[in-house]
Amino acid sequence: MSITPPPDPNISLLRLEDSIASLRTGLMFVGVIAVAALGVAIYGLLGDSSQSGAASDARVSQLEDRVDRLSQQPENPTAGAGGSDVAALGERVAALERTVKTLADRPSTDATQAIEQLSGRIDELSRDVEQLKQAETTP
């Protein structure tokens, strides 16, 4: 029988020291990254004070021009160039109404005739399935 010697406590302590040293190194890297991120954040807050969230003068003047143009447009949608759009829309509505009336005047298909046709198709499929089953069972 072979007896294994007990582990040396000095080896365990050396491994523990190595682990703690690795942990310290990792924490130092994380600390350096945190300090750098804090510096970038402070620079971002203090460095660019010219843009305080207010709109620029150019943007404000563009919006004012747009409001002026919109306020000068006529309120009646049929006036000016918009009248042709309304007329075209009216023509499309009339064409749709004619189409609906034409479809409503057509005679509808007989429901019993449609059911008989479907029943015939189902019977044909059943026969085909039976033929396939018989062909499959015969060697």
Helices and strands as residue ranges (DSSP letters): H 9-47, H 57-72, H 82-105, H 111-137
